[in-house]
Amino acid sequence: MKYPVFALIALCINCLSLMAAQENLSQSRSNRPENLKSKLYRAVRSGDLATVRSCFNRRANVNCVDPNDLLRNPLHVAAQNDNINCMMTLLDAGADIESLNALDKTPLSDAIDAKGSSLSGISLLILKGANLDAADRDGYVLFIGQL
């Protein structure tokens, strides 16, 4: 016998410890702010409410902005996609209903601009307090300009 039994047992224990450490590392990476942000955006785009809520349970920032998507936050994305359930979930989690993206548009403006949008998303934002007189940096009233 080339290896004593104790050496084989120790080798197995080391392998199991290494596998557990890799699993812990993988889980900690998925909780990083950038990964949570990406996961949150994917979930909002696809309307996956369970994942949206899971991201909030892991402390994802409801008002994070995507530098690759006109600085839109998740509420802008949900409004653009006319996803009422995501919009309600985001608003309940504290999403900024008056946030401006890189084009100075609010989520209400995005909801109005959305192709195939329903009045439900627009109505929801108005009922939740969206400012109908919101203006961009040059004083242009966004809502009136959409009509």
Backbone as a printed PyTorch tensor [residue, N CA C, xyz], in Angstrom:
tensor([[[  0.8370,  -1.1650,   0.0000],
         [  0.0000,   0.0000,   0.0000],
         [  0.8880,   1.2370,   0.0000]],

        [[  0.7170,   2.0320,  -1.0410],
         [  1.5800,   3.1900,  -1.2000],
         [  1.1790,   4.3310,  -0.2710]],

        [[ -0.1640,   4.5790,  -0.1200],
         [ -0.6420,   5.6550,   0.7430],
         [ -1.3440,   5.0590,   1.9540]],

        [[ -1.0280,   5.5200,   3.1310],
         [ -1.7520,   5.0380,   4.3130],
         [ -3.1990,   5.5380,   4.2790]],

        [[ -4.0790,   4.8600,   4.9210],
         [ -5.5040,   5.1880,   4.9570],
         [ -5.7200,   6.6080,   5.4860]],

        [[ -4.9470,   6.9930,   6.5000],
         [ -5.1080,   8.3310,   7.0740],
         [ -4.7970,   9.4220,   6.0470]],

        [[ -3.8290,   9.1760,   5.2100],
         [ -3.4680,  10.1590,   4.1910],
         [ -4.6030,  10.3070,   3.1740]],

        [[ -5.2400,   9.1810,   2.8130],
         [ -6.3650,   9.2420,   1.8800],
         [ -7.5590,   9.9710,   2.4960]],

        [[ -7.8070,   9.7210,   3.7680],
         [ -8.9070,  10.4050,   4.4650],
         [ -8.6270,  11.9090,   4.5170]],

        [[ -7.4020,  12.2740,   4.8290],
         [ -7.0320,  13.6870,   4.8890],
         [ -7.1870,  14.3330,   3.5040]],

        [[ -6.8150,  13.6160,   2.4590],
         [ -6.9580,  14.1250,   1.1040],
         [ -8.4300,  14.3490,   0.7660]],

        [[ -9.2890,  13.4290,   1.1440],
         [-10.7320,  13.5720,   0.9040],
         [-11.2950,  14.7720,   1.6630]],

        [[-10.8750,  14.9290,   2.9020],
         [-11.3460,  16.0680,   3.7050],
         [-10.9030,  17.3790,   3.0700]],

        [[ -9.6600,  17.4290,   2.5950],
         [ -9.1640,  18.6310,   1.9340],
         [ -9.9620,  18.9280,   0.6610]],

        [[-10.2870,  17.8990,  -0.0970],
         [-11.0820,  18.0900,  -1.3150],
         [-12.4690,  18.6270,  -0.9830]],

        [[-13.1020,  18.0700,   0.0530],
         [-14.4240,  18.5440,   0.4540],
         [-14.3600,  19.9850,   0.9520]],

        [[-13.3150,  20.3190,   1.6880],
         [-13.1510,  21.6930,   2.1750],
         [-12.9630,  22.6520,   1.0100]],

        [[-12.1960,  22.2460,   0.0230],
         [-11.9670,  23.0760,  -1.1510],
         [-13.2640,  23.2900,  -1.9320]],

        [[-14.0610,  22.2450,  -2.0800],
         [-15.3390,  22.3710,  -2.7860],
         [-16.2840,  23.2990,  -2.0260]],

        [[-16.3110,  23.2070,  -0.6940],
         [-17.1660,  24.0870,   0.1090],
         [-16.7050,  25.5360,  -0.0180]],

        [[-15.3920,  25.7500,  -0.0250],
         [-14.8520,  27.1040,  -0.1560],
         [-15.2160,  27.6960,  -1.5180]],

        [[-15.1580,  26.8850,  -2.5730],
         [-15.5290,  27.3680,  -3.9000],
         [-17.0100,  27.7350,  -3.9560]],

        [[-17.8500,  26.9430,  -3.3020],
         [-19.2790,  27.2320,  -3.2640],
         [-19.5410,  28.5420,  -2.5180]],

        [[-18.8620,  28.7480,  -1.3960],
         [-19.0130,  29.9980,  -0.6380],
         [-18.5610,  31.1900,  -1.4570]],

        [[-17.4630,  31.0410,  -2.1890],
         [-16.9530,  32.1150,  -3.0300],
         [-17.9590,  32.4480,  -4.1270]],

        [[-18.5290,  31.4260,  -4.7140],
         [-19.5220,  31.6310,  -5.7670],
         [-20.7370,  32.3820,  -5.2270]],

        [[-21.2080,  32.0130,  -4.0270],
         [-22.3550,  32.6910,  -3.4360],
         [-22.0250,  34.1330,  -3.0830]],

        [[-20.8260,  34.3850,  -2.5670],
         [-20.4710,  35.7550,  -2.2020],
         [-20.3330,  36.6300,  -3.4410]],

        [[-19.8990,  36.0590,  -4.5510],
         [-19.8130,  36.8230,  -5.7920],
         [-21.1890,  37.2140,  -6.2910]],

        [[-22.1740,  36.3340,  -6.1210],
         [-23.5180,  36.6460,  -6.6080],
         [-24.1860,  37.7240,  -5.7690]],

        [[-23.6740,  38.0110,  -4.5760],
         [-24.2270,  39.0570,  -3.7300],
         [-23.5040,  40.3870,  -3.8910]],

        [[-22.5040,  40.4560,  -4.7430],
         [-21.8140,  41.7190,  -4.9730],
         [-22.7790,  42.7080,  -5.6070]],

        [[-22.6190,  43.9990,  -5.3060],
         [-23.5530,  44.9900,  -5.8480],
         [-23.6960,  44.9430,  -7.3660]],

        [[-22.6020,  44.7680,  -8.0970],
         [-22.6900,  44.7380,  -9.5590],
         [-23.4950,  43.5390, -10.0440]],

        [[-23.2870,  42.3800,  -9.4120],
         [-24.0340,  41.1940,  -9.8210],
         [-25.5060,  41.3150,  -9.4610]],

        [[-25.7930,  41.8810,  -8.2740],
         [-27.1880,  42.0900,  -7.8920],
         [-27.8610,  43.0730,  -8.8410]],

        [[-27.1460,  44.1090,  -9.2140],
         [-27.6820,  45.1090, -10.1280],
         [-28.0130,  44.4720, -11.4780]],

        [[-27.1000,  43.6930, -12.0140],
         [-27.3390,  43.0140, -13.2940],
         [-28.5170,  42.0650, -13.1900]],

        [[-28.5710,  41.3280, -12.1010],
         [-29.6640,  40.3790, -11.8970],
         [-30.9950,  41.1280, -11.7780]],

        [[-30.9850,  42.2550, -11.0670],
         [-32.1980,  43.0500, -10.9120],
         [-32.6810,  43.5660, -12.2720]],

        [[-31.7730,  44.1080, -13.0750],
         [-32.1640,  44.6200, -14.3930],
         [-32.7140,  43.5030, -15.2820]],

        [[-32.0580,  42.3470, -15.2840],
         [-32.5560,  41.2220, -16.0910],
         [-33.9490,  40.8130, -15.6300]],

        [[-34.1440,  40.7650, -14.3150],
         [-35.4420,  40.3510, -13.7690],
         [-36.5370,  41.3550, -14.1180]],

        [[-36.2260,  42.6440, -14.0350],
         [-37.2170,  43.6730, -14.3800],
         [-37.5520,  43.5970, -15.8610]],

        [[-36.5360,  43.4450, -16.6990],
         [-36.7830,  43.3640, -18.1500],
         [-37.6710,  42.1760, -18.5130]],

        [[-37.4640,  41.0590, -17.8160],
         [-38.2330,  39.8530, -18.1370],
         [-39.5190,  39.7400, -17.3180]],

        [[-39.7140,  40.6320, -16.3500],
         [-40.9150,  40.5800, -15.5240],
         [-40.8840,  39.4880, -14.4760]],

        [[-39.7050,  39.0720, -14.0670],
         [-39.5370,  38.0000, -13.0780],
         [-39.6200,  38.5800, -11.6600]],

        [[-40.8410,  38.6480, -11.1330],
         [-41.0650,  39.2670,  -9.8200],
         [-40.3520,  38.5450,  -8.6820]],

        [[-40.2920,  37.2290,  -8.7510],
         [-39.6280,  36.4720,  -7.6800],
         [-38.1550,  36.8720,  -7.5780]],

        [[-37.5000,  37.0320,  -8.7150],
         [-36.0900,  37.4300,  -8.7050],
         [-35.9380,  38.8850,  -8.2910]],

        [[-36.8540,  39.7430,  -8.6970],
         [-36.8120,  41.1480,  -8.2600],
         [-36.8700,  41.2020,  -6.7370]],

        [[-37.8180,  40.4850,  -6.1570],
         [-37.9500,  40.4700,  -4.6850],
         [-36.7200,  39.8550,  -4.0280]],

        [[-36.1810,  38.8170,  -4.6350],
         [-34.9750,  38.1780,  -4.1080],
         [-33.8050,  39.1700,  -4.0910]],

        [[-33.6820,  39.9710,  -5.1240],
         [-32.6170,  40.9780,  -5.1700],
         [-32.7860,  41.9920,  -4.0440]],

        [[-34.0260,  42.3930,  -3.7720],
         [-34.2560,  43.3410,  -2.6820],
         [-33.9630,  42.7080,  -1.3310]],

        [[-34.2880,  41.4270,  -1.1910],
         [-33.9650,  40.7250,   0.0630],
         [-32.4670,  40.6740,   0.2990]],

        [[-31.6920,  40.7170,  -0.7990],
         [-30.2300,  40.7060,  -0.6800],
         [-29.6620,  42.1190,  -0.7680]],

        [[-30.5390,  43.1100,  -0.5700],
         [-30.1640,  44.5200,  -0.4560],
         [-29.7160,  45.1790,  -1.7660]],

        [[-30.3560,  44.8030,  -2.8590],
         [-30.0820,  45.4910,  -4.1220],
         [-30.6260,  46.9090,  -4.0240]],

        [[-29.9660,  47.8420,  -4.6760],
         [-30.3690,  49.2400,  -4.6720],
         [-31.4830,  49.4490,  -5.6960]],

        [[-32.6710,  49.7960,  -5.2270],
         [-33.8270,  49.9600,  -6.1040],
         [-33.6370,  51.1280,  -7.0780]],

        [[-32.7660,  52.0740,  -6.7370],
         [-32.5520,  53.2450,  -7.5880],
         [-31.2100,  53.2310,  -8.3050]],

        [[-30.6050,  52.0510,  -8.4280],
         [-29.3340,  51.9680,  -9.1540],
         [-29.5690,  52.3610, -10.6100]],

        [[-28.5480,  52.8980, -11.2480],
         [-28.6890,  53.2970, -12.6530],
         [-27.7380,  52.4720, -13.5090]],

        [[-28.1430,  52.2720, -14.7370],
         [-27.3370,  51.5080, -15.6850],
         [-26.6140,  52.4860, -16.6100]],

        [[-25.2820,  52.6000, -16.4780],
         [-24.5450,  53.5400, -17.3270],
         [-24.5820,  53.1600, -18.8030]],

        [[-24.9270,  51.9200, -19.1030],
         [-24.9950,  51.4690, -20.4940],
         [-26.4040,  51.5840, -21.0740]],

        [[-27.3410,  52.1010, -20.2870],
         [-28.7270,  52.2050, -20.7420],
         [-29.3010,  53.5730, -20.3670]],

        [[-28.6330,  54.6280, -20.7970],
         [-29.1000,  56.0070, -20.6110],
         [-29.3430,  56.3790, -19.1520]],

        [[-28.6110,  55.7530, -18.2410],
         [-28.7270,  56.0230, -16.8080],
         [-30.1360,  55.7610, -16.2790]],

        [[-30.8220,  54.8220, -16.9130],
         [-32.1730,  54.4770, -16.4450],
         [-32.0760,  53.5990, -15.2130]],

        [[-33.0110,  53.7880, -14.2840],
         [-33.0830,  52.9040, -13.1250],
         [-34.1150,  51.8050, -13.4180]],

        [[-34.2640,  50.8300, -12.5350],
         [-35.2040,  49.7450, -12.8190],
         [-36.6460,  50.2080, -13.0640]],

        [[-37.0740,  51.2820, -12.4040],
         [-38.4330,  51.7720, -12.6380],
         [-38.5850,  52.2920, -14.0660]],

        [[-37.5660,  52.9490, -14.5890],
         [-37.6020,  53.3840, -15.9890],
         [-37.7750,  52.1740, -16.9100]],

        [[-37.0290,  51.1180, -16.6190],
         [-37.0720,  49.9090, -17.4530],
         [-38.4530,  49.2640, -17.3860]],

        [[-39.0040,  49.1400, -16.1850],
         [-40.3360,  48.5440, -16.0300],
         [-41.3880,  49.3910, -16.7370]],

        [[-41.2640,  50.7210, -16.6270],
         [-42.2260,  51.6140, -17.2880],
         [-42.1090,  51.5000, -18.8070]],

        [[-40.8760,  51.4360, -19.3060],
         [-40.6530,  51.3170, -20.7580],
         [-41.2210,  50.0010, -21.2950]],

        [[-41.1650,  48.9550, -20.4500],
         [-41.6740,  47.6370, -20.8560],
         [-43.1380,  47.4370, -20.4710]],

        [[-43.7590,  48.4790, -19.8990],
         [-45.1670,  48.4200, -19.4860],
         [-45.4280,  47.2320, -18.5600]],

        [[-44.4980,  47.0190, -17.6380],
         [-44.6200,  45.9090, -16.6990],
         [-45.1870,  46.4240, -15.3730]],

        [[-46.5020,  46.3610, -15.2590],
         [-47.2200,  46.9430, -14.1210],
         [-46.8070,  46.2970, -12.8010]],

        [[-46.7100,  44.9690, -12.7780],
         [-46.3680,  44.2870, -11.5290],
         [-44.9760,  44.6750, -11.0390]],

        [[-44.0260,  44.7640, -11.9520],
         [-42.6790,  45.1950, -11.5530],
         [-42.7040,  46.6440, -11.0910]],

        [[-43.4810,  47.4830, -11.7780],
         [-43.5620,  48.8870, -11.3820],
         [-44.0980,  49.0060,  -9.9560]],

        [[-45.1420,  48.2580,  -9.6280],
         [-45.7050,  48.3030,  -8.2710],
         [-44.6870,  47.8130,  -7.2420]],

        [[-44.0070,  46.7170,  -7.5680],
         [-43.0070,  46.1730,  -6.6450],
         [-41.8790,  47.1680,  -6.4220]],

        [[-41.3990,  47.7980,  -7.4800],
         [-40.3110,  48.7630,  -7.3690],
         [-40.7510,  49.9950,  -6.5750]],

        [[-41.9400,  50.4740,  -6.8410],
         [-42.4440,  51.6360,  -6.1020],
         [-42.6180,  51.3070,  -4.6270]],

        [[-43.1230,  50.1310,  -4.3310],
         [-43.2750,  49.7070,  -2.9290],
         [-41.9240,  49.5810,  -2.2350]],

        [[-40.8870,  49.2910,  -3.0150],
         [-39.5350,  49.1470,  -2.4510],
         [-38.8060,  50.4920,  -2.3530]],

        [[-39.4700,  51.5810,  -2.7880],
         [-38.8710,  52.9020,  -2.6410],
         [-38.2490,  53.4880,  -3.8930]],

        [[-38.6230,  52.9900,  -5.0560],
         [-38.0690,  53.5400,  -6.3030],
         [-38.4380,  55.0140,  -6.4270]],

        [[-37.5130,  55.7900,  -6.9500],
         [-37.7030,  57.2290,  -7.1350],
         [-38.5640,  57.4710,  -8.3690]],

        [[-39.7960,  57.8750,  -8.1490],
         [-40.7590,  58.0580,  -9.2430],
         [-40.4260,  59.2690, -10.1090]],

        [[-39.5870,  60.1680,  -9.6010],
         [-39.2320,  61.3820, -10.3360],
         [-37.8060,  61.3610, -10.8850]],

        [[-37.1560,  60.2140, -10.8630],
         [-35.7680,  60.1510, -11.3330],
         [-35.6920,  60.4860, -12.8180]],

        [[-34.6050,  61.1490, -13.1870],
         [-34.3800,  61.4990, -14.5830],
         [-33.2680,  60.6360, -15.1520]],

        [[-33.4670,  60.1670, -16.3750],
         [-32.4020,  59.4150, -17.0400],
         [-31.5160,  60.3960, -17.8110]],

        [[-30.6220,  59.8870, -18.6210],
         [-29.6790,  60.7370, -19.3580],
         [-30.3780,  61.6490, -20.3670]],

        [[-31.6010,  61.3120, -20.7420],
         [-32.3710,  62.1410, -21.6770],
         [-33.3590,  63.0360, -20.9350]],

        [[-33.1890,  63.1390, -19.6180],
         [-34.0730,  63.9470, -18.7650],
         [-35.5110,  63.4550, -18.7850]],

        [[-35.7000,  62.1650, -18.9400],
         [-37.0410,  61.5960, -18.9280],
         [-37.3000,  60.9110, -17.5960]],

        [[-38.5200,  61.0400, -17.1150],
         [-38.9600,  60.3670, -15.9010],
         [-39.5330,  58.9990, -16.2800]],

        [[-39.7770,  58.1420, -15.3040],
         [-40.4630,  56.8850, -15.6200],
         [-41.8220,  57.1100, -16.2920]],

        [[-42.5180,  58.1870, -15.8970],
         [-43.7960,  58.4930, -16.5480],
         [-43.5900,  58.7690, -18.0340]],

        [[-42.5670,  59.5160, -18.3720],
         [-42.2590,  59.7760, -19.7900],
         [-41.9550,  58.4800, -20.5190]],

        [[-41.1970,  57.5890, -19.8570],
         [-40.8910,  56.2990, -20.4790],
         [-42.1500,  55.4720, -20.6960]],

        [[-43.0650,  55.5210, -19.7290],
         [-44.3170,  54.7630, -19.8710],
         [-45.1350,  55.2990, -21.0430]],

        [[-45.1400,  56.6100, -21.2030],
         [-45.8850,  57.2140, -22.3090],
         [-45.2320,  56.8650, -23.6430]],

        [[-43.9090,  56.8440, -23.6640],
         [-43.1680,  56.5320, -24.8920],
         [-43.2010,  55.0630, -25.2810]],

        [[-43.5290,  54.1910, -24.3420],
         [-43.4310,  52.7490, -24.5750],
         [-44.3300,  52.3160, -25.7230]],

        [[-43.7670,  51.5040, -26.6060],
         [-44.5600,  50.9670, -27.7190],
         [-45.5660,  49.9730, -27.1510]],

        [[-46.7980,  50.1290, -27.5380],
         [-47.8340,  49.2190, -27.0720],
         [-48.1740,  49.4100, -25.6100]],

        [[-47.8560,  50.5870, -25.0620],
         [-48.1170,  50.8070, -23.6390],
         [-49.6140,  50.8810, -23.3860]],

        [[-49.9750,  50.4720, -22.2090],
         [-51.3670,  50.5580, -21.7960],
         [-51.5120,  51.7720, -20.8910]],

        [[-52.7200,  52.1560, -20.6650],
         [-52.9450,  53.2640, -19.7430],
         [-52.7180,  52.8330, -18.3010]],

        [[-52.6490,  51.5230, -18.0590],
         [-52.4720,  51.0310, -16.6940],
         [-51.1620,  51.5060, -16.0760]],

        [[-50.0700,  51.4080, -16.8340],
         [-48.7730,  51.8390, -16.3100],
         [-48.7260,  53.3290, -16.0810]],

        [[-49.2670,  54.0810, -17.0270],
         [-49.3130,  55.5350, -16.9010],
         [-50.1780,  55.9170, -15.7060]],

        [[-51.3420,  55.2830, -15.5910],
         [-52.2490,  55.5580, -14.4750],
         [-51.6120,  55.2180, -13.1350]],

        [[-50.9340,  54.0970, -13.0910],
         [-50.2720,  53.6880, -11.8460],
         [-49.2790,  54.7540, -11.3930]],

        [[-48.4510,  55.2170, -12.3010],
         [-47.4500,  56.2220, -11.9450],
         [-48.1060,  57.5240, -11.4950]],

        [[-49.1820,  57.9090, -12.1490],
         [-49.8860,  59.1360, -11.7480],
         [-50.5220,  58.9490, -10.3730]],

        [[-51.1560,  57.7920, -10.1580],
         [-51.7730,  57.5260,  -8.8570],
         [-50.7460,  57.4550,  -7.7270]],

        [[-49.5440,  57.0080,  -8.0590],
         [-48.4830,  56.9080,  -7.0420],
         [-47.7630,  58.2330,  -6.8300]],

        [[-48.1700,  59.2830,  -7.5690],
         [-47.6350,  60.6040,  -7.2980],
         [-46.6700,  61.1730,  -8.3130]],

        [[-46.6050,  60.5900,  -9.5020],
         [-45.7090,  61.1510, -10.5240],
         [-46.1130,  62.5880, -10.8210]],

        [[-45.1260,  63.4330, -10.9280],
         [-45.3470,  64.8580, -11.1600],
         [-45.6880,  65.0940, -12.6250]],

        [[-46.8850,  65.5980, -12.8710],
         [-47.3100,  65.8700, -14.2430],
         [-46.6540,  67.1300, -14.7990]],

        [[-46.0840,  67.9230, -13.9240],
         [-45.4300,  69.1670, -14.3470],
         [-43.9100,  69.0480, -14.3370]],

        [[-43.3830,  67.8340, -14.3030],
         [-41.9270,  67.6490, -14.2580],
         [-41.2970,  68.2620, -15.4960]],

        [[-40.2170,  68.9690, -15.2770],
         [-39.5250,  69.6330, -16.3920],
         [-38.0900,  69.1410, -16.4620]],

        [[-37.5260,  69.1880, -17.6590],
         [-36.1270,  68.8150, -17.8150],
         [-35.2420,  69.9920, -17.3900]],

        [[-33.9590,  69.8490, -17.5770],
         [-33.0130,  70.8760, -17.1210],
         [-33.1860,  72.2120, -17.8380]],

        [[-33.8110,  72.1910, -19.0150],
         [-34.0290,  73.4230, -19.7690],
         [-35.4090,  74.0330, -19.5110]],

        [[-36.1860,  73.4180, -18.6180],
         [-37.5020,  73.9380, -18.2950],
         [-38.6290,  73.3870, -19.1580]],

        [[-38.3190,  72.4600, -20.0550],
         [-39.3290,  71.8550, -20.9140],
         [-40.1810,  70.8980, -20.0860]],

        [[-41.4940,  71.0820, -20.0940],
         [-42.3870,  70.2190, -19.3210],
         [-42.5010,  68.8820, -20.0410]],

        [[-42.0180,  67.8410, -19.3740],
         [-41.9130,  66.5360, -20.0140],
         [-43.2510,  65.9290, -20.3820]],

        [[-44.1960,  65.9650, -19.4650],
         [-45.4620,  65.2960, -19.7150],
         [-46.2320,  65.9590, -20.8400]],

        [[-46.3370,  67.2600, -20.8190],
         [-47.0650,  67.9910, -21.8610],
         [-46.4150,  67.7470, -23.2190]],

        [[-45.0830,  67.6640, -23.2330],
         [-44.3650,  67.4350, -24.4740],
         [-44.6210,  66.0770, -25.0720]],

        [[-45.1520,  65.1410, -24.2820],
         [-45.4150,  63.7890, -24.7730],
         [-46.7570,  63.6810, -25.4700]],

        [[-47.6500,  64.6320, -25.2100],
         [-49.0160,  64.5190, -25.7440],
         [-49.0840,  64.8420, -27.2120]]])
